[in-house]
Structures are given as structure tokens and as C-alpha cells.
Amino acid sequence: MVTLDSIFDVWYGVNMEVVNSEVVTVGGIPFVSRQSTNNGITCYVKPIDGISPNPAHTLSIAVSGTVLSTYYHDYEYYSGRDIYVARPKIALTKEEMLYYAFVIEANKYKYNYGRGANKTFRKIMIPAYEELPDYIHQYSADYQFEKSPIKPSSMSLNVNNWHWFRLGDYLSAIYKATAYNFIELQECLSSHRNSIPYITRKDTNNGCKGYVINEDFDQIEERNAITIGDTTSTIDYQDKNFICGDHIVVLRSPHFNKYTALFVVTLLKRERFRYNYGRAFLKDTIANTNLKLPAIQNPDDGTYIPDWQFMEDYIKSLPYSKNI
């Protein structure tokens, strides 16, 4: 084991604030803050004269707020308050950088909102390069993410032309999933020939706590569904058959595929701030949630309906969409 600053050069990032909405743009330079989701990206901004972005192939590390939220960036980016940048002193692949990000973030239990990491995080102990697991190096050699989109096209999001829709009007089903107790199940690797994902309210890994052996459960949930943890407002899309832990609400719609559902999931996650353990995101509340969506006008009566095709095409136009 070695200290973080033995492998990485670490410095304070750009320290920029987005207080002027005029700098926000679609398809601009990512702006990374201390948030714990979306790789830290809160918006995209125009290039700022006289301010160079942080370099690509670096880690961003939050030292206050959501302390030690750590993300890998293979692109240039601006960063906000209390974000440090870590660039490797040695040659590291993307997968090796992601592993180090995971290891650094695993130390966040030592800190909280009242105890930042400014003075101490550089001395966090991490594995030396020679100590990295073999599978990390093998993964780097065997698999590379495809950056190009499914549909190479430039699509913009003009929300001024969007309309509000009640989510429940476009669902075919919304219900509480059958709950299974994880400790009563047999855990296995995802590669096991009879494995099935176990979905919970956790906020990472698509809600998947792990894989268990499929023992012909009474209620296996079919793929192509959105899952919501009602007490945590954790929201994910499931593209495989799955079983659930407690407090999982399942949303189904004939309009969902993995592209349209991911579009909806992104917008639903923007509603999370309204809910917490004291105010759960329950079925009726979910159904009555209004989302502003791309829309097309019905020529027969002039009303508007969601433009599901646009949502699908937009997701397919994004970088890395071939990996979805």
C-alpha cells in the first residue's frame, strides 16, 4: 500500500461557480460539482475566456459536501468549489483509474459534512500499481467501451417546446414488488448460469445489491421496467429479469424501451429532492408526478402527446450509447 500522492499529482481544481445561466449550454464543457450522482456533472457550460478546464484522464475528488465522491473523467471539464484533481504519475488505463476512484471513495466513511478531507486525503492509503488485482489489468486488455453513438447525429434539447404530462397516464402498471430477504437467498456471481439480479433501494450499481441463484421464485419481475425505492427515491431502469428487496415500486409502460425509459429515469431523478424517509415516493405520488417531456401535437384535436421517438433517438445520439 502507498499514499494517494505517491501515484497521483493532486491539485485544487478550477474552483468555478455557475451563477449565470447564460454560460449553460447543451453539448458544452462538463461542469463537475460535489454532487454524488451523474459522475459529478451538474450541467454543461460554454468555454470561459481565460480559464482552462481541468485535463482529461484525471479523477475529481470532493473534499467537502459529499466528501470523497470520486469520479473518472476522460474529457476536459470545469469544476466547482472544493474539488481536487488527481492525475496519475504513471501510465494507467481507464479501467485502472476507475478502480483507484473506487478505492479512494471507499474511505469516505472517515469524513462527513462537518469533517472535510482537505488536509488529509492526499495520505489515504491505496494499492500500489503492482498490488492491483489481476482482473483489473485483464479487463483493460479484454474490453474497451465503444465511445461512438448508435445514431451519429447532433440533437439538441429545446425544453421551451416541451409540455407537461402526468406520468400515470402513460403507465400500464404501477405496483409494489414482492420482497425477498437477501440473507435467505443464495448469493452467486453474475456469470452463474442461473443467476438473477437482486434489486434494492441502494443508490449505486443500478440498485443491484448482488446476484442470487434463481430458485424458481414465485414472483420474478420481467425486464424492461423502472424501479423506484419508495423511501429513498432511488430510481433505475432494469433491462434483465429481476427480484426485489423491500420497498420497491415497479413502473411499466408500453412506451418503455431501454432508451425511452432511461430518458424518463433521468427526469424522474430530478424530482428526488422532494422526497425523503419522512415523505416517501409512494405509488399515488409517482403516478401523479408531472414531467415536462418532448411533445408532438395531435393533428386531430390539437392536443399534445409525448414524443417517445425523439426520446429514443436522443439517447441513441449520445456518446457511448452503443454500450447501453
Stockholm file with secondary structure:
# STOCKHOLM 1.0

chainA/1-324         MVTLDSIFDVWYGVNMEVVNSEVVTVGGIPFVSRQSTNNGITCYVKPIDGISPNPAHTLSIAVSGTVLSTYYHDYEYYSGRDIYVARPKIALTKEEMLYYAFVIEANKYKYNYGRGANKTFRKIMIPAYEELPDYIHQYSADYQFEKSPIKPSSMSLNVNNWHWFRLGDYLSAIYKATAYNFIELQECLSSHRNSIPYITRKDTNNGCKGYVINEDFDQIEERNAITIGDTTSTIDYQDKNFICGDHIVVLRSPHFNKYTALFVVTLLKRERFRYNYGRAFLKDTIANTNLKLPAIQNPDDGTYIPDWQFMEDYIKSLPYSKNI
#=GR chainA/1-324 SS CEEHHHHEEEEECCCCCCCCGGGEEEEEEEEECSCSSGGGEEEEECCCTTCCCBCSSEEEEECSSSTTCEEEESSCBEECTTEEEEEESSCCCHHHHHHHHHHHHTTGGGCBTTBCCTTTGGGCEECCGGGSCHHHHHHHHHCCCCCSCSSCCCCCCCGGGCEEEEGGGGCSEEEECCBCCGGGSCEECTTSTTEEEEECSCSSGGGEEEEEECCCCSCCBCSSEEEEETTTTEEEEECSCBEECSSEEEEECTTCCHHHHHHHHHHHHTTGGGCBTTBCCCHHHHHTCEEEECEEECTTTSCEEECHHHHHHHHHTSTTGGGC
#=GC SS_cons         CEEHHHHEEEEECCCCCCCCGGGEEEEEEEEECSCSSGGGEEEEECCCTTCCCBCSSEEEEECSSSTTCEEEESSCBEECTTEEEEEESSCCCHHHHHHHHHHHHTTGGGCBTTBCCTTTGGGCEECCGGGSCHHHHHHHHHCCCCCSCSSCCCCCCCGGGCEEEEGGGGCSEEEECCBCCGGGSCEECTTSTTEEEEECSCSSGGGEEEEEECCCCSCCBCSSEEEEETTTTEEEEECSCBEECSSEEEEECTTCCHHHHHHHHHHHHTTGGGCBTTBCCCHHHHHTCEEEECEEECTTTSCEEECHHHHHHHHHTSTTGGGC
//
